[in-house]
Amino acid sequence: MRYVGFRWVAIVVLLSLYYSEAADVKNPRLRGVPKSKRDLYRQAGPNNSWKCLNGIGIISYDAVNDDYCDCSDGSDEPGTSACEYTFFTCKNHHHRPARIKSSSVNDGVCDPDCCDGSDESTSGVTCPNQCKEAAIEAALAQVAETRELAEGLKIKEREYTRYNQIKLDELRGKLDDEYKKDPVSRPDIEKISDEIDKMEKRGGDEKYGVGSVFEKYQDHWLILDTVEYTYELVVFADLTQIRKDTNSRTKLGTFKSWLTPNSITYDSGDFCNGVARTAKVIFSCGPVETFKDIKEPATCYYEAFVTTPAACEKQAQHEKDEL
C-alpha cells in the first residue's frame, strides 16, 4: 500500500514539474533566465510591476524581455541583446544549461554552446536542436575521463611506490655508511633520518609537490614539437623554446614555485619587449606523460599543458546541472 501511495506522489510531483516547465516555456518573461532565478521573473508584483534585481528601479512587468534596456543592471532583458554586459541562459534540455553573452542573442549565428538553438529563436535563423547528440558526446567523454583517471591513479601509485622504495633503500644505505664511518657524527645521521621519516610519512620535499609525487621529474625532459618550434621542459629547471630554422634558443622561464598543487610558475626568462618572459606549467591527469600544448595568452607570458599520472587524484566530481 505504501508503495502504491509513493508511486502516486511521484506521479503528481512529475506532472507538476512538467506543467510548471510547460508554463515557463509559454511565459516570454522567462526567456534566457537561469533556473536558479526563475522565481524572480515568474510573476508580476503589485499593479503589474517588477523590481530590477539590483533593487534600483521598478518597471512594468510587460517591459521584461521587450528588447529595451530599462534597468541599470540589465536584469530586465535576460532573453534579448538589448542590455550590455549581461548573459543569456540556454536551457539545453537533455544536456547541460549554458550561459552566453547577451550580445550573441539573435545575431544570426547559431552559438555552439546553445545546442537547443534558443539563442536564435526570434532572429529568423533556424538552429537545429543538437542537445541529445551533445549529451551523448559528453557522456562518452566522461566515461573516457573516468577510465583515464582510474588508469592514471594505478600508474601513479605503482611508480610512486617504486620510486620511493628505491630512494628509501639509498637513504638507508647512506645511514648505514654514516654509522660505520663515525657513530658520533650526529648532524649527518639526523639529516638522513629526517629524510627517511618524511618519505615514510609521504611528506618529502615541498619543492616536488604534495607528497613529493613530482620528484621523479627533477631531471626529466619533456619535448613538444610544433611547426616552427621545439619546446623543452625540465620541470624543476627551465622551459625553453628552440626555433627550428635557426636553432636559436629562448628561455621562457626558470622554475620558481608551485602556484597550486597542479601548476608551477616560472620566471626570469629571456627579455621580451623590455620585460623578462614568464610561464606557467599546468598538469592534468593522464595515464601517459605528455607535453600536450603551449600557448601565449599574453605577450611574453606562456602556459604549457602536461598530462601525467602524478596529477591524478581521487576525487568526486559533480557537474553543475543548472545555472
C-alpha positions in Angstrom: 0.0 0.0 0.0 2.8 2.3 0.9 4.5 1.6 -2.5 1.3 2.5 -4.4 1.0 5.7 -2.4 4.6 6.6 -3.1 4.0 6.0 -6.9 1.1 8.4 -6.8 3.1 11.0 -5.0 5.9 10.6 -7.6 3.4 10.9 -10.5 1.9 14.1 -9.0 5.3 15.6 -8.5 6.5 14.8 -12.0 3.2 16.2 -13.5 3.5 19.4 -11.5 7.1 19.8 -12.7 6.0 19.1 -16.3 3.2 21.6 -16.2 5.4 24.2 -14.4 8.0 23.8 -17.2 5.4 24.0 -19.9 4.0 27.2 -18.3 7.6 28.6 -18.2 8.0 27.9 -21.9 4.9 29.9 -22.6 6.0 32.9 -20.5 8.1 35.2 -22.6 9.4 36.9 -19.4 11.4 33.8 -18.5 13.3 33.6 -21.8 17.1 33.4 -21.1 16.6 33.2 -17.3 18.7 30.6 -15.4 16.7 28.1 -13.4 18.0 29.5 -10.1 16.4 32.9 -10.8 13.1 31.9 -12.5 11.0 32.6 -9.4 12.2 36.3 -9.6 10.7 36.6 -13.1 7.7 34.2 -13.0 5.0 36.7 -12.0 4.4 40.4 -11.6 4.3 42.4 -8.4 1.6 44.8 -7.3 0.0 46.7 -10.1 1.8 44.6 -12.7 5.2 45.9 -11.5 8.6 44.3 -11.5 11.7 45.4 -9.5 15.1 45.4 -11.1 17.3 42.8 -9.5 19.8 45.3 -8.2 16.9 46.9 -6.2 17.2 50.2 -8.1 14.1 50.9 -10.2 10.6 49.5 -10.6 9.3 48.9 -14.1 6.2 47.4 -15.7 6.3 43.6 -15.8 5.4 43.9 -19.5 8.8 45.6 -20.0 10.7 42.5 -19.1 12.2 41.0 -22.3 10.7 43.7 -24.5 14.1 44.3 -26.2 14.6 47.6 -24.5 17.0 48.1 -21.6 15.2 49.7 -18.6 17.2 48.5 -15.6 20.6 49.9 -14.9 21.9 46.3 -14.3 20.3 45.0 -17.4 18.3 42.4 -15.4 15.0 43.2 -17.3 16.4 41.8 -20.5 17.7 38.2 -19.8 16.4 37.0 -23.2 17.4 39.7 -25.6 20.6 41.6 -26.6 19.2 45.0 -25.5 21.5 45.4 -22.5 25.3 45.3 -22.5 27.4 43.0 -20.3 24.5 40.7 -19.5 24.1 36.9 -20.1 21.5 34.7 -21.7 20.9 31.1 -20.4 20.1 28.3 -22.9 18.1 25.6 -21.2 19.6 22.9 -23.4 17.0 20.2 -22.4 18.6 16.7 -22.4 22.0 18.3 -21.9 23.6 20.9 -19.6 22.4 24.5 -19.5 24.9 27.1 -20.9 25.4 30.8 -20.4 26.4 33.0 -23.3 26.9 36.8 -23.7 23.6 38.5 -24.5 25.3 40.2 -27.4 25.2 36.8 -29.1 21.5 36.5 -28.9 19.6 36.9 -32.2 22.8 37.9 -34.0 22.1 35.5 -36.9 24.8 33.0 -35.8 24.0 29.7 -34.1 26.1 29.6 -30.9 27.5 26.1 -30.4 27.0 26.4 -26.6 23.3 26.7 -27.1 22.7 23.2 -28.5 18.9 23.8 -28.4 19.1 26.8 -30.8 17.2 29.0 -28.3 19.7 31.9 -28.8 18.3 32.5 -32.3 14.6 31.8 -31.7 13.4 35.2 -33.0 16.2 36.1 -35.5 14.8 34.2 -38.4 17.7 31.8 -38.4 16.8 28.2 -37.7 19.4 26.4 -35.4 18.9 22.7 -35.2 18.4 21.2 -31.7 21.5 19.0 -31.2 21.3 18.6 -27.4 20.7 14.8 -27.5 23.8 14.3 -29.6 25.8 16.7 -27.3 24.6 14.8 -24.2 25.8 11.5 -25.7 29.1 13.0 -26.6 29.6 14.5 -23.1 28.7 11.1 -21.5 31.2 9.3 -23.7 33.9 11.9 -22.8 33.0 11.5 -19.1 33.4 7.7 -19.4 36.8 8.2 -21.1 37.9 10.7 -18.5 36.9 8.3 -15.7 38.8 5.5 -17.4 41.9 7.7 -17.7 41.7 8.8 -14.1 41.5 5.2 -12.9 44.4 4.1 -15.1 46.4 7.2 -14.1 45.9 6.5 -10.4 47.1 2.9 -10.8 50.2 4.1 -12.6 50.8 6.9 -10.1 50.6 4.5 -7.2 52.8 1.9 -8.8 55.5 4.4 -9.9 55.4 6.4 -6.7 55.8 3.3 -4.6 58.7 2.0 -6.8 60.5 5.4 -6.8 60.0 5.9 -3.1 61.3 2.4 -2.4 64.5 3.0 -4.4 65.1 6.3 -2.7 64.4 4.8 0.8 66.9 2.0 0.1 69.5 4.6 -1.0 69.0 6.7 2.2 69.1 3.7 4.4 72.4 2.6 2.7 73.8 6.1 3.4 72.6 5.9 7.0 74.5 2.6 7.5 77.6 4.1 5.9 77.4 7.1 8.3 77.1 4.9 11.3 80.1 2.8 10.1 82.2 5.9 9.5 81.5 7.8 12.7 78.7 6.8 15.0 79.1 10.1 16.9 78.6 12.3 13.7 75.1 13.2 14.7 74.3 16.1 12.2 74.5 13.9 9.0 72.8 10.9 10.7 69.9 13.1 11.9 69.6 14.8 8.5 69.3 11.4 6.7 67.0 10.0 9.4 64.7 13.1 8.9 64.6 12.4 5.1 63.7 8.8 5.7 61.0 9.8 8.2 59.5 12.3 5.7 59.4 9.8 2.9 57.8 7.1 5.1 55.1 9.6 6.0 54.7 10.6 2.4 55.9 14.1 3.1 59.1 14.8 1.2 60.5 18.0 -0.2 57.8 20.6 -0.9 59.6 21.6 -4.0 58.4 18.4 -5.6 54.7 18.9 -4.9 52.4 17.4 -2.3 53.9 14.2 -1.1 56.8 14.7 -3.5 54.9 12.9 -6.2 56.7 15.0 -8.9 60.2 14.3 -7.6 60.9 11.8 -10.4 60.7 14.9 -12.8 63.8 16.6 -11.2 66.0 15.6 -14.1 63.2 14.6 -16.6 62.9 16.2 -20.0 59.6 16.6 -21.9 59.5 17.6 -25.5 56.8 19.3 -27.6 57.2 19.7 -31.4 55.2 22.4 -33.3 55.6 23.6 -36.9 58.0 26.4 -36.0 59.4 25.5 -32.6 60.5 22.7 -30.3 59.8 23.2 -26.7 61.9 21.6 -24.0 60.6 21.4 -20.4 62.8 20.3 -17.5 60.1 20.6 -14.8 62.3 21.8 -11.9 64.7 23.8 -14.1 63.8 25.6 -17.4 61.2 25.9 -20.1 62.9 26.6 -23.4 61.8 27.4 -26.9 64.0 26.4 -29.8 63.4 27.9 -33.2 63.7 25.1 -35.9 65.0 27.2 -38.8 67.9 28.8 -36.8 68.2 26.5 -33.8 68.2 29.6 -31.6 67.2 29.0 -28.0 64.9 31.3 -25.9 64.4 30.7 -22.2 60.7 31.2 -21.4 61.3 30.8 -17.6 63.1 29.1 -14.8 61.3 27.1 -12.0 60.1 29.5 -9.3 57.4 27.8 -7.2 54.2 25.9 -7.0 51.2 28.0 -7.7 48.6 25.3 -7.0 49.0 21.5 -6.3 48.9 21.0 -10.1 50.6 24.1 -11.5 54.1 25.7 -11.4 55.2 29.2 -12.1 58.4 30.1 -14.0 60.1 33.5 -14.1 63.4 35.2 -15.1 63.1 34.1 -18.8 64.9 35.9 -21.6 63.8 39.5 -22.1 60.9 40.3 -24.4 59.6 43.9 -25.0 61.7 45.1 -22.0 60.4 42.5 -19.5 61.5 39.0 -18.6 59.4 36.2 -20.0 57.3 34.2 -17.5 55.4 31.0 -17.8 53.1 28.5 -16.0 53.0 24.8 -16.4 49.6 23.2 -15.8 49.5 19.5 -15.0 46.4 17.4 -15.6 45.6 13.7 -15.0 46.5 11.2 -17.7 48.0 7.7 -17.9 50.9 8.8 -20.1 53.4 11.7 -19.5 52.8 14.0 -22.5 53.7 17.6 -23.2 50.4 18.4 -24.9 50.4 22.1 -25.8 51.7 25.5 -25.2 50.1 28.9 -25.6 51.0 32.6 -25.3 47.8 34.1 -23.8 49.5 37.4 -23.1 52.7 39.0 -24.6 55.8 37.3 -23.2 53.7 35.0 -20.9 53.3 31.3 -21.7 51.1 28.5 -20.5 52.3 24.9 -21.0 50.0 21.9 -20.6 51.2 18.5 -19.5 49.4 15.3 -18.7 50.9 12.9 -16.1 49.8 10.2 -13.7 51.3 12.3 -10.9 48.4 14.8 -11.3 45.7 12.1 -10.8 43.7 12.5 -7.6 40.9 10.5 -6.1 38.0 13.0 -6.0 34.3 13.0 -6.7 33.5 15.4 -9.5 29.9 16.6 -9.8 28.8 18.6 -12.8 26.6 21.5 -12.2 23.3 20.7 -14.0 21.8 24.2 -13.7 22.9 27.8 -13.9 
